[in-house]
Amino acid sequence: MQKKGVVSVFCVGLLLGGMTLAGEDSRQWVKLPEMMQQHMMSNMRDHLVAINEILANMSNGELDKAAEVAESRLGMSSLESHGAEHMAKFMPEGMRNAGTGMHQAASRFALKAQEGDALPAYKLLAEVTSACVACHAGYRIR
């Protein structure tokens, strides 16, 4: 199985592993100070808006615009604006790794989108959302 297939299967397994058939939520609680909770939630909502903007740009054939949104709002160059350094010390290692993986995947996507070939860019965008799915499947904040 290709690496991408393994990642997808792993993410689905995490998603299903976090919930029982009865609907119990077994994700790990991550305690954050109230202000950081709000900051993190705001960041995640912006991440979702950014992904929507990326998809809209991709569907219009505007890969350069998609790349710009990805790098500036999700990629490695966005870490300082998200306060990632301050937030990371409160996160379990797996949560930090998922977040870092998402930011790295967004930067890889941006580079590929700039090349102008949509299909390989879409494949890399799936790596971005897989990192989101894995984190949300394993963790919740309070």
DSSP file (Angstrom, degrees, kcal/mol; ACC not computed):
  #  RESIDUE AA STRUCTURE BP1 BP2  ACC     N-H-->O    O-->H-N    N-H-->O    O-->H-N    TCO  KAPPA ALPHA  PHI   PSI    X-CA   Y-CA   Z-CA
    1    1 A M              0   0    0      0, 0.0     5,-0.0     0, 0.0     0, 0.0   0.000 360.0 360.0 360.0 138.9    0.0    0.0    0.0
    2    2 A Q     >  -     0   0    0      1,-0.1     4,-2.1     4,-0.0     3,-0.2  -0.247 360.0-109.7 -67.3 159.3    1.3    3.5   -0.8
    3    3 A K  H  > S+     0   0    0      1,-0.2     4,-2.4     2,-0.2     5,-0.2   0.889 119.1  53.7 -56.5 -41.9    2.3    5.8    2.0
    4    4 A K  H  > S+     0   0    0      1,-0.2     4,-2.3     2,-0.2    -1,-0.2   0.884 107.6  50.7 -63.4 -38.3   -0.8    8.1    1.2
    5    5 A G  H  > S+     0   0    0      2,-0.2     4,-2.5     1,-0.2    -1,-0.2   0.889 109.5  50.4 -65.6 -38.9   -3.1    5.1    1.5
    6    6 A V  H  X S+     0   0    0     -4,-2.1     4,-2.7     2,-0.2    -2,-0.2   0.912 109.8  50.5 -64.6 -42.9   -1.5    4.2    4.9
    7    7 A V  H  X S+     0   0    0     -4,-2.4     4,-2.6     2,-0.2    -2,-0.2   0.922 111.4  48.5 -61.6 -44.0   -2.0    7.7    6.1
    8    8 A S  H  X S+     0   0    0     -4,-2.3     4,-2.4     2,-0.2    -2,-0.2   0.928 113.0  46.5 -62.5 -45.5   -5.6    7.7    5.1
    9    9 A V  H  X S+     0   0    0     -4,-2.5     4,-2.4     1,-0.2    -1,-0.2   0.906 112.6  51.2 -63.5 -41.1   -6.3    4.4    6.7
   10   10 A F  H  X S+     0   0    0     -4,-2.7     4,-2.5     2,-0.2    -2,-0.2   0.922 110.5  48.6 -60.7 -45.2   -4.5    5.6    9.9
   11   11 A C  H  X S+     0   0    0     -4,-2.6     4,-2.5     2,-0.2    -2,-0.2   0.902 111.6  48.4 -64.7 -41.7   -6.6    8.8   10.0
   12   12 A V  H  X S+     0   0    0     -4,-2.4     4,-2.8     2,-0.2     5,-0.3   0.910 110.9  52.3 -63.8 -40.7   -9.9    6.9    9.6
   13   13 A G  H  X S+     0   0    0     -4,-2.4     4,-2.6     2,-0.2    -2,-0.2   0.903 110.0  48.2 -60.8 -42.0   -8.7    4.5   12.3
   14   14 A L  H  X S+     0   0    0     -4,-2.5     4,-1.5     2,-0.2    -2,-0.2   0.917 111.6  50.5 -63.2 -42.6   -8.0    7.4   14.6
   15   15 A L  H  < S+     0   0    0     -4,-2.5     4,-0.4     1,-0.2     3,-0.3   0.941 116.8  39.2 -61.4 -47.8  -11.4    8.9   13.8
   16   16 A L  H >< S+     0   0    0     -4,-2.8     3,-1.0     1,-0.2    -1,-0.2   0.837 111.8  58.7 -71.8 -32.3  -13.2    5.7   14.5
   17   17 A G  H 3< S+     0   0    0     -4,-2.6    -1,-0.2    -5,-0.3    -2,-0.2   0.760  99.2  59.0 -68.8 -24.4  -11.0    4.9   17.5
   18   18 A G  T 3< S+     0   0    0     -4,-1.5     8,-2.9    -3,-0.3     9,-0.4   0.617 107.9  48.4 -79.4 -12.6  -12.0    8.1   19.2
   19   19 A M  B <  S-A   25   0A   0     -3,-1.0     6,-0.2    -4,-0.4     2,-0.2  -0.986  72.9-144.8-131.0 136.4  -15.7    7.2   19.2
   20   20 A T    >   -     0   0    0      4,-1.5     3,-1.8    -2,-0.4    -2,-0.0  -0.482  36.8-102.1 -88.9 169.7  -17.4    4.0   20.3
   21   21 A L  T 3  S+     0   0    0      1,-0.3    -1,-0.1    -2,-0.2    -5,-0.0   0.813 123.7  58.5 -61.5 -29.1  -20.5    2.7   18.6
   22   22 A A  T 3  S-     0   0    0      1,-0.0    -1,-0.3     2,-0.0    -3,-0.0   0.537 122.2-107.5 -77.7  -6.0  -22.6    4.1   21.4
   23   23 A G    <   +     0   0    0     -3,-1.8    -2,-0.1     1,-0.3     2,-0.1   0.550  62.7 157.5  93.4   7.9  -21.2    7.6   20.7
   24   24 A E        -     0   0    0      1,-0.1    -4,-1.5     2,-0.0     2,-0.8  -0.426  39.8-132.8 -65.9 140.8  -18.9    7.9   23.7
   25   25 A D  B     +A   19   0A   0     -6,-0.2    -6,-0.2     1,-0.1    -1,-0.1  -0.852  31.2 170.1 -98.7 109.5  -16.2   10.4   23.1
   26   26 A S        +     0   0    0     -8,-2.9    -7,-0.1    -2,-0.8    -1,-0.1   0.202  29.1 133.1-105.6  15.3  -12.8    8.9   24.2
   27   27 A R        -     0   0    0     -9,-0.4     2,-0.3     1,-0.1   112,-0.3  -0.310  67.0 -96.5 -64.3 152.5  -10.6   11.6   22.8
   28   28 A Q  E     -b  139   0B   0    110,-2.7   112,-2.3     1,-0.1     2,-0.3  -0.514  35.5-126.2 -72.7 131.4   -7.9   12.9   25.1
   29   29 A W  E     -b  140   0B   0     -2,-0.3     2,-0.5   110,-0.2   112,-0.2  -0.588  19.7-161.6 -74.9 138.0   -8.7   16.0   27.0
   30   30 A V  E     -b  141   0B   0    110,-2.4   112,-2.0    -2,-0.3     2,-0.5  -0.977  11.0-145.0-122.2 115.7   -6.2   18.9   26.6
   31   31 A K        +     0   0    0     -2,-0.5   110,-0.1   111,-0.2    -2,-0.0  -0.691  25.4 171.4 -86.4 124.9   -6.5   21.5   29.3
   32   32 A L        -     0   0    0     -2,-0.5     5,-0.1    59,-0.0    55,-0.0  -0.953  40.9 -97.8-127.4 148.1   -5.7   25.0   28.1
   33   33 A P    >>  -     0   0    0      0, 0.0     4,-2.4     0, 0.0     3,-0.6  -0.359  45.2-108.2 -57.9 148.0   -6.1   28.4   29.9
   34   34 A E  H 3> S+     0   0    0      1,-0.3     4,-2.3     2,-0.2     5,-0.2   0.871 118.7  51.7 -50.0 -46.9   -9.4   30.0   28.8
   35   35 A M  H 3> S+     0   0    0      1,-0.2     4,-2.1     2,-0.2    -1,-0.3   0.891 111.3  47.9 -60.9 -39.0   -7.7   32.7   26.7
   36   36 A M  H <> S+     0   0    0     -3,-0.6     4,-3.1     2,-0.2    -1,-0.2   0.863 107.6  56.0 -71.1 -35.1   -5.7   30.0   24.8
   37   37 A Q  H  X S+     0   0    0     -4,-2.4     4,-2.7     2,-0.2     5,-0.2   0.955 110.4  44.9 -58.0 -49.1   -8.8   27.9   24.3
   38   38 A Q  H  X S+     0   0    0     -4,-2.3     4,-2.3     1,-0.2    -2,-0.2   0.896 113.6  50.1 -62.9 -40.4  -10.5   30.8   22.6
   39   39 A H  H  X S+     0   0    0     -4,-2.1     4,-2.5    -5,-0.2    -1,-0.2   0.925 112.1  47.3 -63.2 -45.1   -7.3   31.6   20.6
   40   40 A M  H  X S+     0   0    0     -4,-3.1     4,-2.7     2,-0.2    -2,-0.2   0.919 112.0  49.5 -64.1 -43.4   -7.0   28.0   19.4
   41   41 A M  H  X S+     0   0    0     -4,-2.7     4,-2.4    -5,-0.2    -1,-0.2   0.902 110.8  50.3 -62.7 -40.3  -10.7   27.8   18.5
   42   42 A S  H  X S+     0   0    0     -4,-2.3     4,-2.3    -5,-0.2    -1,-0.2   0.919 110.6  50.0 -62.9 -43.7  -10.3   31.0   16.5
   43   43 A N  H  X S+     0   0    0     -4,-2.5     4,-2.4     1,-0.2    -2,-0.2   0.928 111.1  48.8 -59.1 -45.9   -7.3   29.6   14.7
   44   44 A M  H  X S+     0   0    0     -4,-2.7     4,-2.1     2,-0.2    -2,-0.2   0.885 109.6  51.2 -66.4 -37.8   -9.1   26.4   13.8
   45   45 A R  H  X S+     0   0    0     -4,-2.4     4,-2.1     1,-0.2    -1,-0.2   0.918 111.4  48.7 -63.4 -40.7  -12.1   28.3   12.5
   46   46 A D  H  X S+     0   0    0     -4,-2.3     4,-2.8     1,-0.2    -2,-0.2   0.874 107.2  55.8 -66.1 -35.5   -9.8   30.4   10.3
   47   47 A H  H  X S+     0   0    0     -4,-2.4     4,-2.5     2,-0.2    -1,-0.2   0.922 108.2  48.5 -59.6 -43.0   -8.1   27.2    9.1
   48   48 A L  H  X S+     0   0    0     -4,-2.1     4,-2.1     2,-0.2    -2,-0.2   0.908 111.7  48.3 -64.9 -42.4  -11.5   25.9    8.0
   49   49 A V  H  X S+     0   0    0     -4,-2.1     4,-2.5     2,-0.2    -2,-0.2   0.911 111.0  52.1 -62.6 -41.8  -12.2   29.2    6.2
   50   50 A A  H  X S+     0   0    0     -4,-2.8     4,-2.7     2,-0.2    -2,-0.2   0.916 108.2  50.1 -61.8 -43.6   -8.8   29.0    4.6
   51   51 A I  H  X S+     0   0    0     -4,-2.5     4,-2.6     1,-0.2    -1,-0.2   0.905 110.4  50.8 -61.8 -40.1   -9.4   25.5    3.3
   52   52 A N  H  X S+     0   0    0     -4,-2.1     4,-2.4     2,-0.2    -2,-0.2   0.919 111.1  48.0 -62.5 -43.0  -12.7   26.6    1.9
   53   53 A E  H  X S+     0   0    0     -4,-2.5     4,-2.7     2,-0.2    -2,-0.2   0.895 110.7  52.0 -63.6 -40.2  -10.9   29.5    0.1
   54   54 A I  H  X S+     0   0    0     -4,-2.7     4,-2.8     1,-0.2    -2,-0.2   0.943 110.8  47.1 -60.3 -48.0   -8.3   27.2   -1.2
   55   55 A L  H  X S+     0   0    0     -4,-2.6     4,-2.6     2,-0.2    -2,-0.2   0.897 111.7  50.7 -62.8 -40.4  -10.9   24.8   -2.6
   56   56 A A  H  X S+     0   0    0     -4,-2.4     4,-1.1     2,-0.2    -1,-0.2   0.927 112.8  46.3 -62.8 -44.5  -12.8   27.7   -4.2
   57   57 A N  H  <>S+     0   0    0     -4,-2.7     5,-2.9     1,-0.2     3,-0.4   0.910 112.4  50.6 -64.1 -41.4   -9.6   29.0   -5.8
   58   58 A M  H ><5S+     0   0    0     -4,-2.8     3,-1.8     1,-0.2    -2,-0.2   0.920 107.6  53.0 -61.9 -43.2   -8.7   25.5   -7.0
   59   59 A S  H 3<5S+     0   0    0     -4,-2.6    -1,-0.2     1,-0.3    -2,-0.2   0.755 109.3  49.8 -67.1 -22.3  -12.1   25.0   -8.5
   60   60 A N  T 3<5S-     0   0    0     -4,-1.1    -1,-0.3    -3,-0.4    -2,-0.2   0.331 118.7-111.6 -93.7   5.7  -11.7   28.3  -10.4
   61   61 A G  T < 5S+     0   0    0     -3,-1.8     2,-1.1     1,-0.2     3,-0.2   0.676  76.9 134.3  73.8  16.7   -8.2   27.2  -11.7
   62   62 A E     >< +     0   0    0     -5,-2.9     4,-2.1    -6,-0.2    -1,-0.2  -0.578  16.1 157.7 -99.5  70.8   -6.5   29.9   -9.6
   63   63 A L  H  >  +     0   0    0     -2,-1.1     4,-2.5     1,-0.2    -1,-0.2   0.821  69.5  57.9 -67.2 -32.0   -3.8   27.7   -8.2
   64   64 A D  H  > S+     0   0    0     -3,-0.2     4,-2.1     2,-0.2    -1,-0.2   0.910 108.4  46.3 -64.6 -40.3   -1.5   30.7   -7.4
   65   65 A K  H  > S+     0   0    0      2,-0.2     4,-2.3     1,-0.2    -2,-0.2   0.903 111.7  51.7 -67.0 -40.3   -4.2   32.2   -5.2
   66   66 A A  H  X S+     0   0    0     -4,-2.1     4,-2.5     1,-0.2    -2,-0.2   0.910 110.0  50.0 -60.4 -42.1   -4.8   28.8   -3.5
   67   67 A A  H  X S+     0   0    0     -4,-2.5     4,-2.6     2,-0.2     5,-0.3   0.896 109.1  51.4 -63.6 -41.0   -1.1   28.6   -2.8
   68   68 A E  H  X S+     0   0    0     -4,-2.1     4,-2.5     2,-0.2     5,-0.3   0.925 112.0  45.8 -63.9 -44.7   -1.0   32.1   -1.3
   69   69 A V  H  X>S+     0   0    0     -4,-2.3     4,-2.4     1,-0.2     5,-0.5   0.934 113.1  51.2 -62.5 -45.6   -3.9   31.3    1.0
   70   70 A A  I  X>S+     0   0    0     -4,-2.5     5,-2.2    -5,-0.2     4,-2.0   0.932 115.6  39.4 -59.7 -48.0   -2.4   28.0    2.0
   71   71 A E  I  <5S+     0   0    0     -4,-2.6     6,-0.3     3,-0.2     7,-0.3   0.924 119.8  43.7 -71.4 -43.0    1.1   29.4    2.9
   72   72 A S  I  <5S+     0   0    0     -4,-2.5    -1,-0.2    -5,-0.3    -2,-0.2   0.813 128.2  26.1 -74.8 -28.8    0.0   32.6    4.5
   73   73 A R  I  <5S+     0   0    0     -4,-2.4    -3,-0.2    -5,-0.3    -2,-0.2   0.692 140.2  12.5-108.2 -22.8   -2.9   31.1    6.6
   74   74 A L  I  <<S+     0   0    0     -4,-2.0    32,-0.2    -5,-0.5    -3,-0.2   0.628 102.0  91.3-125.9 -27.1   -1.9   27.4    7.1
   75   75 A G  S > <S-     0   0    0     -5,-2.2     3,-2.1    31,-0.2     4,-0.3   0.085  93.2 -85.7 -72.9-178.2    1.7   26.9    6.1
   76   76 A M  G >  S+     0   0    0     27,-0.6     3,-1.2     1,-0.3     4,-0.3   0.791 125.0  62.6 -60.2 -29.3    4.9   27.1    8.1
   77   77 A S  G 3  S+     0   0    0     -6,-0.3     4,-0.3     1,-0.2    -1,-0.3   0.588  96.0  62.0 -74.1  -7.1    5.1   30.9    7.5
   78   78 A S  G <> S+     0   0    0     -3,-2.1     4,-1.4    -7,-0.3    -1,-0.2   0.524  75.7  93.5 -91.5  -6.3    1.8   31.2    9.4
   79   79 A L  H <>>S+     0   0    0     -3,-1.2     5,-2.1    -4,-0.3     4,-0.6   0.878  83.1  49.7 -58.6 -42.8    3.1   29.8   12.7
   80   80 A E  H >45S+     0   0    0     -4,-0.3     3,-1.2     1,-0.2    -1,-0.2   0.922 109.4  51.1 -64.8 -42.8    4.1   33.1   14.3
   81   81 A S  H 345S+     0   0    0     -4,-0.3    -1,-0.2     1,-0.3    -2,-0.2   0.756 110.0  51.7 -67.3 -22.1    0.7   34.7   13.5
   82   82 A H  H 3<5S-     0   0    0     -4,-1.4    -1,-0.3    -3,-0.3    -2,-0.2   0.534 108.5-124.0 -88.3  -7.2   -1.0   31.7   15.1
   83   83 A G  T <X5 +     0   0    0     -3,-1.2     4,-1.9    -4,-0.6     3,-0.5   0.839  52.8 159.9  68.4  31.8    1.0   32.0   18.3
   84   84 A A  H  >< +     0   0    0     -5,-2.1     4,-2.6     1,-0.2    -4,-0.1   0.844  64.8  56.6 -58.8 -38.5    2.1   28.4   17.8
   85   85 A E  H  > S+     0   0    0     -6,-0.2     4,-0.7     1,-0.2    -1,-0.2   0.894 110.5  44.0 -63.2 -39.8    5.2   28.6   20.0
   86   86 A H  H  4 S+     0   0    0     -3,-0.5    -1,-0.2     1,-0.2     3,-0.2   0.852 117.0  46.0 -72.7 -34.5    3.1   29.7   23.0
   87   87 A M  H >< S+     0   0    0     -4,-1.9     3,-2.0     1,-0.2     4,-0.5   0.850  98.4  70.6 -76.6 -35.3    0.4   27.1   22.4
   88   88 A A  H >< S+     0   0    0     -4,-2.6     3,-1.5     1,-0.3    -1,-0.2   0.804  86.7  63.9 -57.7 -34.7    2.7   24.2   21.8
   89   89 A K  T 3< S+     0   0    0     -4,-0.7    -1,-0.3     1,-0.3    -2,-0.1   0.694 103.4  49.9 -66.7 -16.1    3.9   23.9   25.4
   90   90 A F  T <  S+     0   0    0     -3,-2.0    -1,-0.3    -4,-0.2    -2,-0.2   0.534  96.8  89.1 -94.1  -8.7    0.3   23.0   26.5
   91   91 A M  S <  S-     0   0    0     -3,-1.5   -61,-0.0    -4,-0.5     2,-0.0  -0.664  79.5-116.2 -95.8 142.9   -0.2   20.3   23.9
   92   92 A P     >  -     0   0    0      0, 0.0     4,-2.4     0, 0.0     3,-0.5  -0.353  39.2-103.5 -65.0 158.3    0.6   16.6   24.2
   93   93 A E  H  > S+     0   0    0      1,-0.2     4,-2.8     2,-0.2     5,-0.2   0.882 120.3  52.9 -54.1 -44.5    3.2   15.5   21.8
   94   94 A G  H  > S+     0   0    0      1,-0.2     4,-2.1     2,-0.2    -1,-0.2   0.872 109.7  48.7 -62.1 -37.2    0.8   13.8   19.4
   95   95 A M  H  > S+     0   0    0     -3,-0.5     4,-2.3     2,-0.2    -1,-0.2   0.912 112.0  48.7 -68.0 -43.4   -1.3   17.0   19.1
   96   96 A R  H  X S+     0   0    0     -4,-2.4     4,-3.0     1,-0.2     5,-0.2   0.921 111.5  50.6 -60.2 -44.1    1.9   19.0   18.4
   97   97 A N  H  X S+     0   0    0     -4,-2.8     4,-2.7    -5,-0.2    -2,-0.2   0.900 109.7  49.5 -63.6 -41.1    3.0   16.5   15.8
   98   98 A A  H  X S+     0   0    0     -4,-2.1     4,-2.2     2,-0.2    -1,-0.2   0.918 113.2  47.4 -63.4 -43.0   -0.4   16.6   14.1
   99   99 A G  H  X S+     0   0    0     -4,-2.3     4,-2.4     2,-0.2    -2,-0.2   0.934 113.3  46.8 -63.9 -46.7   -0.3   20.4   14.0
  100  100 A T  H  X S+     0   0    0     -4,-3.0     4,-2.7     1,-0.2     5,-0.2   0.909 111.6  52.6 -61.7 -41.3    3.2   20.6   12.7
  101  101 A G  H  X S+     0   0    0     -4,-2.7     4,-2.5    -5,-0.2    -1,-0.2   0.885 108.6  50.4 -61.6 -39.0    2.3   18.0   10.1
  102  102 A M  H  X S+     0   0    0     -4,-2.2     4,-2.3     2,-0.2    -2,-0.2   0.939 111.7  46.9 -64.2 -46.8   -0.6   20.1    9.0
  103  103 A H  H  X S+     0   0    0     -4,-2.4     4,-1.8     1,-0.2   -27,-0.6   0.904 114.2  47.5 -63.6 -41.2    1.5   23.2    8.7
  104  104 A Q  H  X S+     0   0    0     -4,-2.7     4,-2.2     1,-0.2    -1,-0.2   0.909 111.4  50.7 -65.2 -41.6    4.2   21.4    6.8
  105  105 A A  H  X S+     0   0    0     -4,-2.5     4,-2.8     1,-0.2    23,-0.2   0.883 107.7  53.8 -63.9 -38.0    1.7   19.7    4.5
  106  106 A A  H  X S+     0   0    0     -4,-2.3     4,-2.5   -32,-0.2   -31,-0.2   0.897 108.9  48.6 -63.9 -39.5    0.1   23.2    3.7
  107  107 A S  H  X S+     0   0    0     -4,-1.8     4,-2.0     2,-0.2    -2,-0.2   0.899 111.7  49.0 -67.1 -39.7    3.5   24.5    2.7
  108  108 A R  H  X S+     0   0    0     -4,-2.2     4,-2.2     2,-0.2    -2,-0.2   0.921 111.4  50.5 -63.3 -42.7    4.1   21.5    0.5
  109  109 A F  H  X S+     0   0    0     -4,-2.8     4,-3.2    15,-0.2     5,-0.2   0.939 108.0  52.9 -58.3 -47.0    0.7   22.0   -1.1
  110  110 A A  H  X S+     0   0    0     -4,-2.5     4,-1.9     1,-0.2    -1,-0.2   0.906 109.8  47.8 -58.0 -43.9    1.5   25.7   -1.7
  111  111 A L  H  X S+     0   0    0     -4,-2.0     4,-0.6     1,-0.2    -1,-0.2   0.916 114.5  46.1 -63.0 -42.8    4.7   24.8   -3.6
  112  112 A K  H ><>S+     0   0    0     -4,-2.2     3,-1.0     1,-0.2     5,-0.7   0.904 110.2  53.2 -68.1 -41.1    2.9   22.2   -5.7
  113  113 A A  H ><5S+     0   0    0     -4,-3.2     3,-1.6     1,-0.3    -1,-0.2   0.866 101.8  60.1 -62.5 -35.7    0.0   24.5   -6.4
  114  114 A Q  H 3<5S+     0   0    0     -4,-1.9    -1,-0.3     1,-0.3    -2,-0.2   0.752  93.6  65.6 -64.0 -22.9    2.4   27.1   -7.7
  115  115 A E  T <<5S-     0   0    0     -3,-1.0    -1,-0.3    -4,-0.6    -2,-0.2   0.701 109.3-126.8 -72.5 -18.7    3.6   24.6  -10.3
  116  116 A G  T < 5 +     0   0    0     -3,-1.6     2,-0.7    -4,-0.4    -3,-0.1   0.508  69.0 123.0  91.4   5.0    0.1   24.8  -11.8
  117  117 A D     >< -     0   0    0     -5,-0.7     4,-1.3     1,-0.2    -1,-0.2  -0.886  43.3-163.9-105.0 110.5   -0.9   21.1  -11.9
  118  118 A A  H  > S+     0   0    0     -2,-0.7     4,-3.0     1,-0.2     5,-0.2   0.884  77.3  58.2 -65.5 -44.6   -4.1   20.7  -10.0
  119  119 A L  H  > S+     0   0    0      1,-0.2     4,-2.0     2,-0.2    -1,-0.2   0.924 108.7  43.6 -59.7 -49.6   -4.2   17.0   -9.4
  120  120 A P  H  > S+     0   0    0      0, 0.0     4,-1.6     0, 0.0    -1,-0.2   0.874 114.3  53.1 -62.1 -33.0   -0.9   16.6   -7.6
  121  121 A A  H  X S+     0   0    0     -4,-1.3     4,-2.2     2,-0.2    -2,-0.2   0.925 106.8  51.1 -66.4 -43.4   -1.9   19.8   -5.6
  122  122 A Y  H  X S+     0   0    0     -4,-3.0     4,-1.8     1,-0.2    -1,-0.2   0.895 106.7  55.2 -59.7 -38.9   -5.2   18.2   -4.6
  123  123 A K  H  X S+     0   0    0     -4,-2.0     4,-0.7    -5,-0.2    -1,-0.2   0.895 109.9  45.6 -62.1 -38.8   -3.4   15.1   -3.4
  124  124 A L  H  X S+     0   0    0     -4,-1.6     4,-1.2     1,-0.2     3,-0.5   0.828 106.3  59.3 -73.6 -31.1   -1.2   17.2   -1.1
  125  125 A L  H  X S+     0   0    0     -4,-2.2     4,-2.1     1,-0.2     3,-0.3   0.862  98.5  59.9 -63.6 -33.7   -4.3   19.2    0.1
  126  126 A A  H  X S+     0   0    0     -4,-1.8     4,-2.1     1,-0.2    -1,-0.2   0.825  99.4  56.9 -62.9 -30.1   -5.7   15.9    1.3
  127  127 A E  H  X S+     0   0    0     -4,-0.7     4,-1.6    -3,-0.5    -1,-0.2   0.860 104.8  52.5 -67.5 -34.3   -2.6   15.5    3.5
  128  128 A V  H  X S+     0   0    0     -4,-1.2     4,-1.5    -3,-0.3     3,-0.3   0.964 113.2  41.7 -62.9 -52.5   -3.5   18.9    5.1
  129  129 A T  H  X S+     0   0    0     -4,-2.1     4,-2.6     1,-0.2    -2,-0.2   0.809 108.8  60.3 -69.9 -28.3   -7.0   17.8    5.9
  130  130 A S  H  X S+     0   0    0     -4,-2.1     4,-2.5     2,-0.2    -1,-0.2   0.885 103.9  50.9 -64.0 -37.6   -5.8   14.3    7.1
  131  131 A A  H  X S+     0   0    0     -4,-1.6     4,-2.1    -3,-0.3    -2,-0.2   0.895 110.5  49.4 -65.5 -39.0   -3.7   16.0    9.7
  132  132 A C  H  X S+     0   0    0     -4,-1.5     4,-2.7     2,-0.2     5,-0.3   0.941 111.7  48.3 -62.7 -47.0   -6.8   18.0   10.8
  133  133 A V  H  X S+     0   0    0     -4,-2.6     4,-2.0     1,-0.2    -2,-0.2   0.917 110.9  50.9 -60.7 -44.4   -8.9   14.9   11.0
  134  134 A A  H  X S+     0   0    0     -4,-2.5     4,-1.2     2,-0.2    -1,-0.2   0.910 112.9  45.4 -62.0 -43.0   -6.2   13.0   13.0
  135  135 A C  H  X S+     0   0    0     -4,-2.1     4,-2.1     1,-0.2     3,-0.5   0.941 114.6  46.6 -67.4 -46.8   -5.9   15.8   15.6
  136  136 A H  H  < S+     0   0    0     -4,-2.7    -1,-0.2     1,-0.2    -2,-0.2   0.797 111.2  53.9 -67.2 -26.7   -9.7   16.3   16.0
  137  137 A A  H  < S+     0   0    0     -4,-2.0    -1,-0.2    -5,-0.3    -2,-0.2   0.781 118.0  34.6 -75.8 -26.4  -10.1   12.5   16.3
  138  138 A G  H  < S+     0   0    0     -4,-1.2  -110,-2.7    -3,-0.5     2,-0.3   0.688 117.2  39.7-101.5 -20.5   -7.6   12.2   19.1
  139  139 A Y  E  <  -b   28   0B   0     -4,-2.1     2,-0.3  -112,-0.3  -110,-0.2  -0.926  45.8-179.7-137.6 152.9   -7.9   15.4   21.1
  140  140 A R  E     -b   29   0B   0   -112,-2.3  -110,-2.4    -2,-0.3     2,-0.3  -0.980  24.3-129.6-145.0 152.7  -10.4   17.9   22.5
  141  141 A I  E      b   30   0B   0     -2,-0.3  -110,-0.2  -112,-0.2  -112,-0.1  -0.705 360.0 360.0-106.5 154.7   -9.8   21.0   24.6
  142  142 A R              0   0    0   -112,-2.0  -111,-0.2    -2,-0.3    -1,-0.1   0.271 360.0 360.0-144.8 360.0  -11.3   22.2   27.8
